[in-house]
Each structure stands twice: as structure tokens, then as C-alpha cells.
Amino acid sequence: MLKGSYVALVTPFKNNDIDYTALENLIDFHLKNNTDGILFCGTTGESPSLAGDEKERLLRFGLKKINKQVHVMMGTGTNNLHHTISATIKAQEWGVDYALVITPYYNKPTQNGLYLHFKAVSANTDIPIVIYNVPGRTGVNINAETTLKLAHEFKNIVGIKEASGDLIQLSRIVKDAPAGFAVMSGEDALNYPILCCGGSGVISVTANIVPGKVHDLVELVAKEKYRKAKELHLELLELNQAMFIETNPIPVKESLHLMGMIERELRLPMCNLQDENLKKLEKVLIRYNLI
């Protein structure tokens, strides 16, 4: 079953190319800090700004470096079915463990349209598929009924990254999902309550900078050490909020830059943090002894 602490890894750039030296160091950082899985080409990895050949080079490098020490997930979803299937098949051929497939954005499909979309992706691939529900970005929410229908009907749809913020919806999925279907938190501020509701793990932005603490939070809940887990959740509260002081991944990449781990570089339309928010972020990172 998909579980544990996954990092939604940033893509480091240098002079508008992928910085593979920094990427190798980031991967080492996560391997040393008990991260259970690494997601490449997610939202935090600026996937809309990566060309197809860049994604392939990035994945092949990551897979070789990780060498099966932890699971690898890749974002393959788009709002175009043909492109999504093609990207998911490629991820499967490259040896990726899970494909993260976002709900189609901009199109604003109905629930039946969402069901048919994921049905088609499932029917044309064998790789384990994780639905990505983030209505704040896509403009569409895949509800519990549709998610459960997919989970029960298609064996290779194995989980959902839930970032709707709706704990009732999430709880219904946990309650009625088939055995082995994973519900992963996609919203750091709600990691603790989602885990306590039966979530099996997290796919985290904050884990980019404090992977050990995010891993510990997941493990504490899994061991039913709820009091210690709550203390860690509250400890991370301000840091989680700071990672979304502007659009992700702007703050987390700035944090990693201030920590000396990557260059200060994003691809348009992402741009550097505003000066006022930069000062706020620096204060938070200092309080957490990260810089």
C-alpha cells in the first residue's frame, strides 16, 4: 500500500537549465532524512514549465540516483487525455513506481467526465495511478462518490492525493475505499488531521526543507502516538503556513536558496518572492533554525 512521507520535490534550475548537481544533493538530503518516496514533476516541481525531454532526463537521473532506495512517483496528468496517457505510459517504461494524475484543469469536466477520463487512463496503462485532487488549482473537485467508484472498479487506481481541504469528503473515501487504496494528504497544514482520519501518508511541500520532521509526524500517527504527533503538528504550523505565503513553489524554493541548497531561480510565470514576504519568510526560517 502507498504510505509514508513523500516529498513533492522542487526542480532546481541554474541559468534556465536543470541544476543536476543541486538535484543530486537534494536527493541525498532526503535519503539521509528518512523520506519514504520522492515525487518528480509535480506542481512543486514546476511541471508546467518543463519540456518533455527535460522531464525524461530529470526522471532518468533521479531513478539512477535513487536506485530503488525509496519509491518514485511522477506527475503525468494534464487536461488532455492523449497527452496524459502518453506521459503515463512513458513513466511506466522508465520504471517509475506511481503515476500522479491530476484532475483535468480548465476544461471543468462533470463528475462523469472525470470518471471517464480516469477510466481511460487506467485502461491504457498498467502503472499504479494516484488521483490528484487539488480544486484550488484546477477549478474542479473530484468528489468522494467518483473517487470510490474508480477505486472499486480499477485495480491500478491505487490512491488519491487529497488537497481539497474537505475532511468530510476525505473521511468518506477512507471509510468506503477498498482495502489497499491509499489516501495521501496533499495539504501540509492538514497533515495531522488527515492522518488521524485514516490517511496513509503525505505528499508534502514542507518536506523539502524539514524531511525528517514530516517523516516523524507520519510515523508517530502510524504508531498511534497521537499526543507527540499533535505536538509536532503544532510545531510545524507556522512553517507550513510560510510555505504558502505566495504561490507554491515560490516560498519553498526561496527557503531552499536561503538554506544554501539551490540557486534562486524559477521559471516564468513563477517569479521571486516579494520583498515584504521575503522578510517574513526569513524570520520564520530563523525561528526554526533553518538559516
N, C-alpha and C positions, 0 to 999 in steps of 0.2 A: 504493500500500500504506500502511496505517495505520502510522505510525512516529514516532519523536521523543519529546520530553518534553512530556507533558500534565500539567497541574495539576488535581488534584481540588479545585476551588475551594470555599472556605468561603462561607457565606451570612452577610454581616454584618447584624446587627439593631440597631435603636435604638428603644427604647420599644415593643418587641414587633412592630415593622414592619421590613420590609427597608430597610436603610440604603443608598439608591441612590447617595448621594454617596461613601460608603466603597467601594461596589461599583465605581463608575467608577474610583476611584483604584487599586483592586486590579487591575482590567483593564489600566489604563495601566502599572502596575508590571510586569505580565507581558509586555505588548507591548514594553516597553523592555528586557526581560531575556531575550529570545530564546525564550520559551516557544512551543512548536510547536502547542499545542492547549489548549483550556480545557473542562473538564468541569463542567457545571452540574447541580445536583440529584443529586449522588452522595451516598454516605454522609457524606463530609466536609462536604457542603453541607446536612446535616440534612434530607434529603428527606422522611423520615417526618413531620417537623414542619411541612412546608409544605402549605398548602391548594392545590387545583387552580388557582384563579385567581391565587394568588401565583406559582406555577410559570410560568404563562403570562406574567405581567408581567415576571418575572425574565428569562425567556428572550428575550422580545421586546426588552427593554432591552439585554441582553448582545449579542444579534445585531446590533442597530443600532450599538452602541458599537464592536464588533469590526470590523464592516463587511468581513467576508471576509479580514481580515489574517491570521488563523490559523483552523484548523478548530475547530468547536464540536461537542461531544458532550453528550448529555443522558441522565441516568438516567431510564429509563421503566419498569423492571421492578418487578413486585410478585409476591405469591404468588397473585394472582387473574388468570387468563388474560384474561378480558374487559377488566379494567382495564388490563392490560399492553398489549394490542393497541390499545385506545383511546388510551392515552398515547403509544404509539409512532407511531400514525397522526398524532396532533396534532404531535409533534415533526417529523415529515416535512413536514407542511403549513406549519409555521413556518419551515422552511429549515435545520433542524439537519443537520449532516453525518453524524453517527453516533448511534445509539441504544445506550446501555449497558443491557443487560437482565440483571438478576441472576437466579440460580437461585432458584426459589420456596422461601422460608423457611417454617418452622413446619410446613408440610404434610408434609415429609420424603418427597418422591417417590422412586421407584425410578429406576434409570438409564433404563429405558424411558419412565417418566413424564417425565423431564427431556427426553428426545429428542422425545417427542410435544408437549411444551409449546413448545419452541423451533421445532419444525416448524410448529406452528400460528401462532406469531408471525411466522415467516418467510413463510408462505403468505398472510398477510393484510396485509403491508406490503412496501414497496419500498426503504425506507431501509436503508443498511448497518447491520447489527446486530453488536454486540460482546457476547459472553457474559461475564458477570461471575461468577467463581468465588471465593467467599470463605467457605469452610466454617466458619471460626471464628465467623462471624455468623449464617449461615443454617442450620447443622446438617446440611448435605448437600454432598457433593463431586461435581462432575461429572467423571467420570474421563476418561482420555485416549481410550479407545475411543469413548465417546459424543461427545466433542468432535470427534474426527476424522470420525466418521460424519456429523455435522451439517455440518462444514466441507466435506466432499466432495459432499454431496447438495444443499446450498442455497447458491446463489451470493451471496445477500445476507447470509449469516452470514460476516463477513469477519475476525473476530479474537476473541481472548479476553483478558480482564484476569485474569491468574492470581495469586491471593493465597492459594493453598493451602499454600505453603511447601515443596511437594514438587518438588524439582528433577528427580527421575526422571520423574515424570508430565509435567512441563513439557517435558523433553528429548524424550520420546516424541512429544509434539504437534509440536514443532519438526521432528523427523525425518520424520514421515509426513504432515504437513499439505500441502494443495495449494499451488501457487505463489500468492503474494499473500495468504495467510492470516497474519495478524499475531498474535504472542504478545507481549503487553504485561505488564510487571511491575506487580503491584498491591501489592507489599510492599517498601517503601523499603530495609529492611535487606538485601534480596537483589537490589537493582537490578543491581549489578555482575555477580554470578554468573549471573543470568538473562540479561543482555545477552550475556555471554560464551558462554552455551549456545545463543545464536541468537535471543534476544528482539529484537524490532524497536524497542522503546521502553519507556516507563514511563508510568503514570498515578499521579502522586505526591502524597502529603500534604506531604512536606518541601519540595516545590517552592513551596508557599505562601509560605515565608519566605526561601528561597535559590534562586529560579528559575534564576539564571544558572549556579550550580554544578551543579544537576541536569541542565540542558541540556548543559553541558560534559561531564559524565560520559557521557551517551548519545552525544554526538558523538565523544568520544575512542575509545570502543569501536567505533563505526561506522568510524572511520579506522584501526582496528587498532593504536591507540596504547595497548596494554594496561598498560604499566608506569605511565604517567601516570594512566590511568584507575583503576588499583588504588590509587595514592596518594590520589586524590580520594575514592574509596570509603572508604578508611580515615579520611580527614579528616572525612568526614560521619558516621562510625559513631556517635559519641556523640549527635550532633544527631538522627539518625534514631531512636535509642532514646528520646530525650527526648520525641519527638512521640507516643509511645505509653506514656508513664508512667502515664496514665489513659486511659480510653476515648476514641478519636478521635471527634469533633474537639475535645475539651476542651483538650488541650495546645496544639494549633496555633492555636486561636482566642485562647488566653491569650497565646501568643507574639506574635501579630499585634497584640494590645492593648498589650502591653509595648513593642512597636516603634512604637506611636503610629498604627497604621493602621486599627483598628476599635475599637468600643466593647466593653467586657467584658460580652457578653450572649449567652446560649444559650437554647434553648427546652427546657423540661422534656419528657422526663425527663433531658436533659443538664443538668448543673449545674456551678458553678465548681470549679476545681481545689482540692483540699485544701491547707491551708496548708503542710504539710510538703513536698508535691510542688511547690508553687509556688516555694518556696525553692530546691529542686533545679533546677527549670526556669530560674529566674533566673540561677543560677550558670552553667548551660550556655550560655545566650544571651550572657552577658557574655564567656565564654571565646571565643565565636565572633564577638565584636564586633558583635552584632546589637542590643544595647541599651547 
